Amino acid sequence: MMMMDCSTQDMPSPDLEQAFRVTLVFGATADVGRLATGGTRTVRPVTGGRIDGARLRGMIVSGSETSLTRLDGVTTAELSYLIQTEDGAIVRMTGMGVTSDCRRADDQSFDGMRMTIMFEVDEQSSHAWLATRAFIAERPRDSDTSIIMQMV
């Protein structure tokens, strides 16, 4: 039986390249409340916004962000937005993120949401490349703007 070498010794670290800036307009937050399974759930509708980058520009036409604040103070989020690009294509952007309210007062690390991002787009679209790349994003706490980075 042949064993696969799973060491990361020869695996290069990916570089990051800024791909887009997403600015969102949120509607009123709906509080689902304290869940029987623990934590609190909120849903924030996305009523508009923009995505701007060298290879993709357009309007956010709809979407939502659903957050679960767990009992340990960590918040997880699921996001889904529909984008209409300047050339008329429809792109679906989804992601999952995490943030923590458990920071120490002397902690100088990033304070906000860090997310993994995926795109769905028609295979004939000039934007089909989005579906074959890896993206991460971060949004500072209390901000409506995320910076999306492509792993290269």
CYANA upper distance limits for C-alpha pairs under 8 A (distance plus 0.5 A):
 14 PRO  CA    151 MET  CA      6.41
 14 PRO  CA    152 VAL  CA      6.34
 15 ASP  CA    151 MET  CA      6.24
 15 ASP  CA    152 VAL  CA      5.71
 16 LEU  CA    149 MET  CA      6.35
 16 LEU  CA    150 GLN  CA      6.12
 16 LEU  CA    151 MET  CA      5.27
 16 LEU  CA    152 VAL  CA      6.43
 17 GLU  CA    149 MET  CA      5.85
 17 GLU  CA    150 GLN  CA      5.77
 17 GLU  CA    151 MET  CA      7.03
 17 GLU  CA    152 VAL  CA      7.38
 18 GLN  CA    147 ILE  CA      7.70
 18 GLN  CA    148 ILE  CA      6.66
 18 GLN  CA    149 MET  CA      4.89
 18 GLN  CA    150 GLN  CA      6.75
 19 ALA  CA     53 GLY  CA      6.15
 19 ALA  CA     54 ALA  CA      7.45
 19 ALA  CA     55 ARG  CA      8.19
 19 ALA  CA    147 ILE  CA      8.34
 19 ALA  CA    148 ILE  CA      6.21
 19 ALA  CA    149 MET  CA      5.69
 19 ALA  CA    150 GLN  CA      6.31
 20 PHE  CA     51 ILE  CA      6.92
 20 PHE  CA     52 ASP  CA      5.81
 20 PHE  CA     53 GLY  CA      4.76
 20 PHE  CA     54 ALA  CA      7.93
 20 PHE  CA     56 LEU  CA      7.91
 20 PHE  CA    147 ILE  CA      6.60
 20 PHE  CA    148 ILE  CA      5.63
 20 PHE  CA    149 MET  CA      7.51
 21 ARG  CA     51 ILE  CA      6.18
 21 ARG  CA     52 ASP  CA      5.82
 21 ARG  CA     53 GLY  CA      6.92
 21 ARG  CA    145 THR  CA      7.40
 21 ARG  CA    146 SER  CA      6.33
 21 ARG  CA    147 ILE  CA      5.24
 21 ARG  CA    148 ILE  CA      6.62
 22 VAL  CA     49 GLY  CA      7.84
 22 VAL  CA     50 ARG  CA      6.22
 22 VAL  CA     51 ILE  CA      4.93
 22 VAL  CA     52 ASP  CA      7.06
 22 VAL  CA    145 THR  CA      5.99
 22 VAL  CA    146 SER  CA      5.66
 22 VAL  CA    147 ILE  CA      6.96
 22 VAL  CA    148 ILE  CA      8.03
 23 THR  CA     49 GLY  CA      5.85
 23 THR  CA     50 ARG  CA      5.87
 23 THR  CA     51 ILE  CA      7.06
 23 THR  CA    144 ASP  CA      6.13
 23 THR  CA    145 THR  CA      4.79
 23 THR  CA    146 SER  CA      7.00
 24 LEU  CA     46 VAL  CA      7.19
 24 LEU  CA     47 THR  CA      8.29
 24 LEU  CA     48 GLY  CA      6.53
 24 LEU  CA     49 GLY  CA      4.77
 24 LEU  CA     50 ARG  CA      7.14
 24 LEU  CA     60 ILE  CA      7.96
 24 LEU  CA    144 ASP  CA      5.89
 24 LEU  CA    145 THR  CA      6.91
 25 VAL  CA     46 VAL  CA      6.32
 25 VAL  CA     47 THR  CA      6.12
 25 VAL  CA     48 GLY  CA      5.45
 25 VAL  CA     49 GLY  CA      5.78
 25 VAL  CA    144 ASP  CA      7.65
 26 PHE  CA     44 ARG  CA      6.95
 26 PHE  CA     45 PRO  CA      6.23
 26 PHE  CA     46 VAL  CA      5.05
 26 PHE  CA     47 THR  CA      6.10
 26 PHE  CA     48 GLY  CA      7.70
 27 GLY  CA     44 ARG  CA      6.92
 27 GLY  CA     45 PRO  CA      5.70
 27 GLY  CA     46 VAL  CA      6.51
 27 GLY  CA     47 THR  CA      6.44
 28 ALA  CA     44 ARG  CA      7.00
 28 ALA  CA     45 PRO  CA      7.46
 29 THR  CA     42 THR  CA      7.22
 29 THR  CA     43 VAL  CA      6.25
 29 THR  CA     44 ARG  CA      5.08
 29 THR  CA     45 PRO  CA      7.45
 30 ALA  CA     42 THR  CA      6.17
 30 ALA  CA     43 VAL  CA      5.65
 30 ALA  CA     44 ARG  CA      6.85
 31 ASP  CA     41 ARG  CA      6.77
 31 ASP  CA     42 THR  CA      4.99
 31 ASP  CA     43 VAL  CA      6.99
 32 VAL  CA     40 THR  CA      7.67
 32 VAL  CA     41 ARG  CA      5.74
 32 VAL  CA     42 THR  CA      6.06
 32 VAL  CA     43 VAL  CA      8.00
 33 GLY  CA     40 THR  CA      5.80
 33 GLY  CA     41 ARG  CA      6.24
 33 GLY  CA     42 THR  CA      7.73
 34 ARG  CA     38 GLY  CA      7.24
 34 ARG  CA     39 GLY  CA      6.27
 34 ARG  CA     40 THR  CA      4.93
 34 ARG  CA     41 ARG  CA      7.33
 35 LEU  CA     39 GLY  CA      6.18
 35 LEU  CA     40 THR  CA      6.20
 35 LEU  CA     41 ARG  CA      7.58
 38 GLY  CA     70 ARG  CA      7.22
 38 GLY  CA     71 LEU  CA      6.95
 39 GLY  CA     68 LEU  CA      7.03
 39 GLY  CA     69 THR  CA      5.84
 39 GLY  CA     70 ARG  CA      4.81
 39 GLY  CA     71 LEU  CA      5.66
 40 THR  CA     68 LEU  CA      6.14
 40 THR  CA     69 THR  CA      5.76
 40 THR  CA     70 ARG  CA      7.24
 41 ARG  CA     66 THR  CA      7.77
 41 ARG  CA     67 SER  CA      6.15
 41 ARG  CA     68 LEU  CA      5.09
 41 ARG  CA     69 THR  CA      7.01
 42 THR  CA     66 THR  CA      6.34
 42 THR  CA     67 SER  CA      5.79
 42 THR  CA     68 LEU  CA      7.17
 43 VAL  CA     64 SER  CA      7.39
 43 VAL  CA     65 GLU  CA      6.29
 43 VAL  CA     66 THR  CA      4.93
 43 VAL  CA     67 SER  CA      6.84
 44 ARG  CA     64 SER  CA      6.05
 44 ARG  CA     65 GLU  CA      5.68
 44 ARG  CA     66 THR  CA      6.85
 45 PRO  CA     62 SER  CA      8.24
 45 PRO  CA     63 GLY  CA      6.53
 45 PRO  CA     64 SER  CA      4.76
 45 PRO  CA     65 GLU  CA      6.95
 46 VAL  CA     62 SER  CA      6.05
 46 VAL  CA     63 GLY  CA      5.26
 46 VAL  CA     64 SER  CA      5.46
 46 VAL  CA     65 GLU  CA      7.83
 46 VAL  CA     81 TYR  CA      8.03
 47 THR  CA     60 ILE  CA      8.25
 47 THR  CA     61 VAL  CA      7.20
 47 THR  CA     62 SER  CA      5.88
 47 THR  CA     63 GLY  CA      7.45
 48 GLY  CA     59 MET  CA      7.57
 48 GLY  CA     60 ILE  CA      5.54
 48 GLY  CA     61 VAL  CA      5.83
 48 GLY  CA     62 SER  CA      6.61
 49 GLY  CA     59 MET  CA      6.30
 49 GLY  CA     60 ILE  CA      5.27
 49 GLY  CA     61 VAL  CA      7.78
 50 ARG  CA     57 ARG  CA      8.03
 50 ARG  CA     58 GLY  CA      6.31
 50 ARG  CA     59 MET  CA      4.97
 50 ARG  CA     60 ILE  CA      5.84
 51 ILE  CA     56 LEU  CA      7.69
 51 ILE  CA     57 ARG  CA      5.91
 51 ILE  CA     58 GLY  CA      5.87
 51 ILE  CA     59 MET  CA      6.70
 51 ILE  CA     60 ILE  CA      7.46
 51 ILE  CA     83 ILE  CA      8.42
 52 ASP  CA     56 LEU  CA      6.59
 52 ASP  CA     57 ARG  CA      4.98
 52 ASP  CA     58 GLY  CA      7.15
 53 GLY  CA     57 ARG  CA      6.40
 56 LEU  CA     85 THR  CA      7.46
 56 LEU  CA    127 HIS  CA      8.23
 57 ARG  CA     85 THR  CA      6.17
 57 ARG  CA     86 GLU  CA      6.40
 58 GLY  CA     83 ILE  CA      6.93
 58 GLY  CA     84 GLN  CA      6.00
 58 GLY  CA     85 THR  CA      4.48
 58 GLY  CA     86 GLU  CA      5.50
 59 MET  CA     83 ILE  CA      6.10
 59 MET  CA     84 GLN  CA      5.87
 59 MET  CA     85 THR  CA      6.89
 59 MET  CA     86 GLU  CA      8.22
 60 ILE  CA     81 TYR  CA      7.19
 60 ILE  CA     82 LEU  CA      6.37
 60 ILE  CA     83 ILE  CA      5.01
 60 ILE  CA     84 GLN  CA      6.98
 61 VAL  CA     81 TYR  CA      8.04
 61 VAL  CA     82 LEU  CA      6.19
 61 VAL  CA     83 ILE  CA      6.26
 61 VAL  CA     84 GLN  CA      7.15
 62 SER  CA     81 TYR  CA      6.26
 62 SER  CA     82 LEU  CA      5.90
 62 SER  CA     83 ILE  CA      8.03
 63 GLY  CA     79 LEU  CA      8.05
 63 GLY  CA     80 SER  CA      5.84
 63 GLY  CA     81 TYR  CA      4.54
 63 GLY  CA     82 LEU  CA      6.50
 64 SER  CA     79 LEU  CA      6.37
 64 SER  CA     80 SER  CA      6.14
 64 SER  CA     81 TYR  CA      6.97
 65 GLU  CA     77 ALA  CA      7.08
 65 GLU  CA     78 GLU  CA      6.19
 65 GLU  CA     79 LEU  CA      4.89
 65 GLU  CA     80 SER  CA      7.10
 66 THR  CA     77 ALA  CA      6.01
 66 THR  CA     78 GLU  CA      5.75
 66 THR  CA     79 LEU  CA      6.91
 67 SER  CA     75 THR  CA      7.05
 67 SER  CA     76 THR  CA      6.15
 67 SER  CA     77 ALA  CA      4.80
 67 SER  CA     78 GLU  CA      7.02
 68 LEU  CA     75 THR  CA      5.97
 68 LEU  CA     76 THR  CA      5.85
 68 LEU  CA     77 ALA  CA      6.89
 69 THR  CA     73 GLY  CA      6.69
 69 THR  CA     74 VAL  CA      6.30
 69 THR  CA     75 THR  CA      4.67
 69 THR  CA     76 THR  CA      7.03
 70 ARG  CA     74 VAL  CA      5.99
 70 ARG  CA     75 THR  CA      6.53
 70 ARG  CA     76 THR  CA      8.40
 72 ASP  CA    102 CYS  CA      8.46
 73 GLY  CA    100 SER  CA      6.52
 73 GLY  CA    101 ASP  CA      5.82
 73 GLY  CA    102 CYS  CA      6.52
 74 VAL  CA     98 VAL  CA      7.58
 74 VAL  CA     99 THR  CA      6.37
 74 VAL  CA    100 SER  CA      4.85
 74 VAL  CA    101 ASP  CA      6.66
 74 VAL  CA    102 CYS  CA      7.76
 75 THR  CA     98 VAL  CA      6.14
 75 THR  CA     99 THR  CA      5.79
 75 THR  CA    100 SER  CA      6.48
 75 THR  CA    101 ASP  CA      8.28
 76 THR  CA     96 MET  CA      7.76
 76 THR  CA     97 GLY  CA      6.09
 76 THR  CA     98 VAL  CA      4.96
 76 THR  CA     99 THR  CA      7.11
 77 ALA  CA     96 MET  CA      6.01
 77 ALA  CA     97 GLY  CA      5.51
 77 ALA  CA     98 VAL  CA      6.74
 78 GLU  CA     94 THR  CA      8.00
 78 GLU  CA     95 GLY  CA      6.31
 78 GLU  CA     96 MET  CA      5.11
 78 GLU  CA     97 GLY  CA      7.07
 79 LEU  CA     93 MET  CA      8.37
 79 LEU  CA     94 THR  CA      5.88
 79 LEU  CA     95 GLY  CA      5.65
 79 LEU  CA     96 MET  CA      6.80
 80 SER  CA     92 ARG  CA      7.58
 80 SER  CA     93 MET  CA      6.16
 80 SER  CA     94 THR  CA      4.90
 80 SER  CA     95 GLY  CA      7.18
 81 TYR  CA     92 ARG  CA      6.32
 81 TYR  CA     93 MET  CA      5.69
 81 TYR  CA     94 THR  CA      6.99
 82 LEU  CA     90 ILE  CA      7.34
 82 LEU  CA     91 VAL  CA      6.37
 82 LEU  CA     92 ARG  CA      5.22
 82 LEU  CA     93 MET  CA      6.88
 83 ILE  CA     90 ILE  CA      6.14
 83 ILE  CA     91 VAL  CA      5.53
 83 ILE  CA     92 ARG  CA      6.68
 83 ILE  CA     93 MET  CA      7.91
 84 GLN  CA     88 GLY  CA      6.30
 84 GLN  CA     89 ALA  CA      6.13
 84 GLN  CA     90 ILE  CA      5.23
 84 GLN  CA     91 VAL  CA      6.93
 85 THR  CA     89 ALA  CA      5.74
 85 THR  CA     90 ILE  CA      6.95
 85 THR  CA     91 VAL  CA      7.94
 89 ALA  CA    125 SER  CA      7.50
 90 ILE  CA    121 VAL  CA      7.32
 90 ILE  CA    122 ASP  CA      8.40
 91 VAL  CA    119 PHE  CA      7.32
 91 VAL  CA    120 GLU  CA      6.39
 91 VAL  CA    121 VAL  CA      5.45
 91 VAL  CA    122 ASP  CA      8.28
 92 ARG  CA    119 PHE  CA      6.11
 92 ARG  CA    120 GLU  CA      5.51
 92 ARG  CA    121 VAL  CA      7.00
 93 MET  CA    117 ILE  CA      7.51
 93 MET  CA    118 MET  CA      6.33
 93 MET  CA    119 PHE  CA      5.07
 93 MET  CA    120 GLU  CA      6.98
 94 THR  CA    117 ILE  CA      6.29
 94 THR  CA    118 MET  CA      5.81
 94 THR  CA    119 PHE  CA      6.80
 95 GLY  CA    115 MET  CA      6.85
 95 GLY  CA    116 THR  CA      5.86
 95 GLY  CA    117 ILE  CA      4.86
 95 GLY  CA    118 MET  CA      6.53
 96 MET  CA    115 MET  CA      5.85
 96 MET  CA    116 THR  CA      6.06
 96 MET  CA    117 ILE  CA      7.45
 97 GLY  CA    113 MET  CA      6.62
 97 GLY  CA    114 ARG  CA      5.79
 97 GLY  CA    115 MET  CA      4.40
 97 GLY  CA    116 THR  CA      6.87
 98 VAL  CA    113 MET  CA      6.02
 98 VAL  CA    114 ARG  CA      6.19
 98 VAL  CA    115 MET  CA      7.11
 99 THR  CA    111 ASP  CA      8.23
 99 THR  CA    112 GLY  CA      6.35
 99 THR  CA    113 MET  CA      5.30
 99 THR  CA    114 ARG  CA      7.17
100 SER  CA    112 GLY  CA      8.30
103 ARG  CA    107 ASP  CA      6.76
110 PHE  CA    140 PRO  CA      8.06
111 ASP  CA    140 PRO  CA      6.41
111 ASP  CA    141 ARG  CA      6.44
112 GLY  CA    138 GLU  CA      7.52
112 GLY  CA    139 ARG  CA      6.12
112 GLY  CA    140 PRO  CA      4.65
112 GLY  CA    141 ARG  CA      4.63
112 GLY  CA    142 ASP  CA      8.34
113 MET  CA    138 GLU  CA      6.02
113 MET  CA    139 ARG  CA      5.70
113 MET  CA    140 PRO  CA      6.84
113 MET  CA    141 ARG  CA      7.26
114 ARG  CA    136 ILE  CA      7.95
114 ARG  CA    137 ALA  CA      6.25
114 ARG  CA    138 GLU  CA      4.89
114 ARG  CA    139 ARG  CA      7.12
115 MET  CA    136 ILE  CA      6.11
115 MET  CA    137 ALA  CA      5.52
115 MET  CA    138 GLU  CA      6.55
116 THR  CA    135 PHE  CA      6.66
116 THR  CA    136 ILE  CA      5.00
116 THR  CA    137 ALA  CA      6.81
117 ILE  CA    134 ALA  CA      7.87
117 ILE  CA    135 PHE  CA      5.71
117 ILE  CA    136 ILE  CA      6.02
117 ILE  CA    137 ALA  CA      7.46
118 MET  CA    130 LEU  CA      8.33
118 MET  CA    131 ALA  CA      7.30
118 MET  CA    134 ALA  CA      7.70
118 MET  CA    135 PHE  CA      7.26
119 PHE  CA    130 LEU  CA      6.32
119 PHE  CA    131 ALA  CA      5.62
120 GLU  CA    128 ALA  CA      8.47
120 GLU  CA    130 LEU  CA      7.95
120 GLU  CA    131 ALA  CA      6.17
121 VAL  CA    125 SER  CA      7.44
121 VAL  CA    127 HIS  CA      7.36
121 VAL  CA    128 ALA  CA      6.22
121 VAL  CA    130 LEU  CA      8.01
121 VAL  CA    131 ALA  CA      7.23
122 ASP  CA    127 HIS  CA      8.45
122 ASP  CA    128 ALA  CA      6.88
123 GLU  CA    128 ALA  CA      5.92
124 GLN  CA    128 ALA  CA      7.34
128 ALA  CA    132 THR  CA      8.07
129 TRP  CA    133 ARG  CA      7.34
133 ARG  CA    150 GLN  CA      7.65
133 ARG  CA    151 MET  CA      7.92
134 ALA  CA    150 GLN  CA      6.42
134 ALA  CA    151 MET  CA      6.07
135 PHE  CA    148 ILE  CA      7.10
135 PHE  CA    149 MET  CA      6.03
135 PHE  CA    150 GLN  CA      4.99
135 PHE  CA    151 MET  CA      6.43
136 ILE  CA    148 ILE  CA      6.28
136 ILE  CA    149 MET  CA      5.84
136 ILE  CA    150 GLN  CA      7.07
136 ILE  CA    151 MET  CA      8.12
137 ALA  CA    146 SER  CA      6.90
137 ALA  CA    147 ILE  CA      5.97
137 ALA  CA    148 ILE  CA      4.74
137 ALA  CA    149 MET  CA      6.35
138 GLU  CA    146 SER  CA      6.03
138 GLU  CA    147 ILE  CA      6.20
138 GLU  CA    148 ILE  CA      7.33
139 ARG  CA    143 SER  CA      6.98
139 ARG  CA    144 ASP  CA      7.94
139 ARG  CA    145 THR  CA      6.57
139 ARG  CA    146 SER  CA      4.89
139 ARG  CA    147 ILE  CA      7.08
140 PRO  CA    145 THR  CA      8.30
140 PRO  CA    146 SER  CA      8.07
